[in-house]
């Protein structure tokens, strides 16, 4: 995924499935300048990671 698409998903009112290495994640923030995204893995709000957006995949 690229930063533009990650930002679109983050700003969307729709629920769009995103995965990180097969695990569902919620995008919490997108750092366009550095190509990074902060995501919450699964339903666990304390399991957040900052990863390169190119590791994220769109899809259910």
VENWONOR-V267714 format. One line per field, one symbol per residue. phi: phi as a letter, one per 30 degrees, with the letter a starting at -180 (. if undefined). psi: psi as a letter, one per 40 degrees, with the letter a starting at -180 (. if undefined). burial: I if it has 24 or more other ideal C-beta (glycine too) atoms within 12 Angstrom, else O. Layout:
phi: ???
psi: ???
burial: ???
This chain:
phi: .cdddedddedddddcdbbbhicdbcdcabcddcicbcbcdiccddccbcbdddddbdkd
psi: iiddddddddeieihhhhihfehhihhdihgddefiihihhaeheegiihihdeeihii.
burial: IOOOOIOOIIOOOOOOOIOIOOOIIIIOOIOOOOOIIIIOIOOOOOOOIOIOIOOIIOOO
